[in-house]
Amino acid sequence: MKILNSYKPELKHPPENPLKTYLQDDSLIFLLRHGQICGAEEKRFIGTTDVPLDDTGLLQARYWQTVFSEFPLGAVYSSSLQRCSHTARQIAGKRPPVINTDALNEIHMGEWDGRAFEEIKMYYPEEFIKRGESLSSYRPPDGESFQDLSNRVLVFFNEILARKKEKILIVTHAGVIRVILCHILNLPLKDLFQIKPAYGELFILG
């Protein structure tokens, strides 16, 4: 398994399908980050806070709906959070029903979830520093570490890899994409922020 390519969405219909090169391939995994969310302008620990897509995110979902309309997807999996499930349902349309799973949910940030970075720095200064020093193993209060996230996600991902050959779409979050790509690239989890998935960015794995 390797990364074949990545694409960022446009806000208008593409003049030609950017994925047409892969139309005849039997076995591919399309790994898609949800589109832009409401409140994206503020730096927050979003995690499992269930925020919706904003207008730009809805346009990004429509873009991928157009692109994938030509593809015979064998299965569509999504995080159970609405910013992903909305995108997945729009892309899938009347094709295979979207399978929502908590295994693809974003890292759970516990007491920090949904709160601004600056607020956490103010009220948890020592813990904030600890997180930076031990990025893969640090757990915020009542939350997950990136190692916890990786363990959860890779069990699911390896099950997908064992399936018969087909085109599979996975709609999920930046943290989930980072741990999957770290696994594929043999990159230590402590370096996962070297991977910077944009809102609505698609990674093709094969």
N, C-alpha and C positions, 0 to 999 in steps of 0.2 A: 504494500500500500504506500502510495506517495502522493504528493500534491501535484496535480497536473496543471492547474491554472487557478486564477481568482479573478473575479469581476465585481465592479461596483455598479450599482443601479443608476440609470438615468431617470429624469423626471418626465420623460416623454417616451412614446413608443419607439423602439429601435427601428431604423430603416431596414435592417436585416437581423436575423437572429444571431446574437453573439455566441450561442452555444451550438450552432449548426454542425461544427466539426465533430461533436460528440453524439450526434443523432443516431448513428449506427452502432455505437458501442453497446455491448450487452450488459456490462457490469460496471456501474459507477455509483459513487456516493456524492450527492450534492449537499454540502454543508452550508447552511444559510443563517446568517445572523438576522434577527428581526430588524425592522426599520426603526427610524428615529422615534423617540418617545416624548410624551408630554413632560416638560420640565427639563429637557436635555441640556439647556443652557447652564444649569447649575450643577456643579460637580458634587454628586451624592453617591453614597453606597446604596445602589438600588437593590441588588440581590433579589430576594423573592417578593419584594413589594410589587403588587400587581398593577402596574401603571399601563395605560393604553398607549397606542400609537398616536402621534400628532398628525397634522395634515401632510407633512412631508413623508412621514412613515407610511401613511395610507397610499400615497403616490408610489412609493418604493415597492409596496406590496403589489400594486396594480401592474407595475413594470414587470415584476417577476411572473405574475399571472400570464401576461402576454408571452413572455419568453418560454415558459414551460408548457404553454398550450399545445405545442407541437410534440411534446415528449410523452411517451408511454411509460409513466411512472409505475413501478411495481408496488411501491409502498411509500407512505408519507407519515413521518413521525414528527411530533412536536412536543416541546415543553408544554406543561399544562397552564402556564401563565399567558394571559390574554394577548400580550404583545407578540407572542409567537403563534398561538393557536389561531388568531385572526388571520395572520399572514398565511399560515399553512392551509386553512380552509379556503381562502381566496384563490390560492394557487391550485389546489386540488380540484376545486369545482365538483363535478359529478363523478370524478374518477375515484380511486380507492379511498375509503373513508379515512380521515385523519386519525391516527392513533396518538392520543395525548398520554404522556408519561412523565411522572415526577423525576425520573432518572435524568431527564434533560433540563430540569429547572436550573436556574442560575444558582451560584453559591449562596448559601444562606448566611447572612451577616449578623444574625442574632439581634442583640440590642442596638446594633449600629444600623440595621436595615432601614432604608428610606431616609436616613439622616445625612445632612451635608458634611463634607469633609471638614470644613472649618469648625463645625459644632463638635465633631468627634475630637479634633485636635485640642479644643478648649476643655472639654469635660473628661477626656480620657488621654491626657498627654503622654503618660508613660506607656499605656497600652498601644497607642498609635505608633510610638517609636519601636516597640517590640515587634509589631507587625512588619515594619520595614526591615528589621534586622533578621526576621525568621519568616519570610514571606510564604514559604510552602507549608510550614507546620503550625503557624500561629492561628488560633481560633479566637475570634471576638467572643464576648460573653454570650453564651447560648447559641453560638453559630458554628459554622464549618470552617476548616482550614482548606487551602487549595489541595492538600494531599487527600483530605476527605472527599472533596469534589472529584478529584481524579479517580479515586477508587470507585466512587459511585458511577461515574460516567463511563469508565472503561469497561466495566462489566457489561453494560448495555451495548457499547460500541462493538465489543468483541463478539457479542451474540449476533449483531447485524452482519459482521464480516463472515460469519459462518453460514449465512443464508445462501440460497441458490442465486445464480447470477441474475441480476435485474438492476434497474435504475431506481435508486432510493433517495428520497429527499428527507433531510433532517433540518428542521427549523428550530433554532435554539439561541443561546446567549453568548456574549463575548467570552465569559469565563469558561464555559463548556468548550467552546471552539479552541480556546487557548490550550486547555489540558489535552484535548485530542491531538492538536497539531504538535504539542510538545512530545507526545507519545510517538507520533509518526516520525518526527525529526530527531528523536533521541536527545531532546533538549531538556536540561534539568528544570524542574518546576520553579526553582528560584529565579529563572530567567524568563518566565512566561510572559512578562510584560514587554518583551522584545517583539511579541506578536501583537499586532494592533488591528483587530478586525473593525472595520467601519460599520456604521449602521447600514443594514441591507447588503452587506458584502457577501458574495458567494465564493466558496472554495470547492473545487472539483477534485475528488480523490479517486484514484484508480490504480 
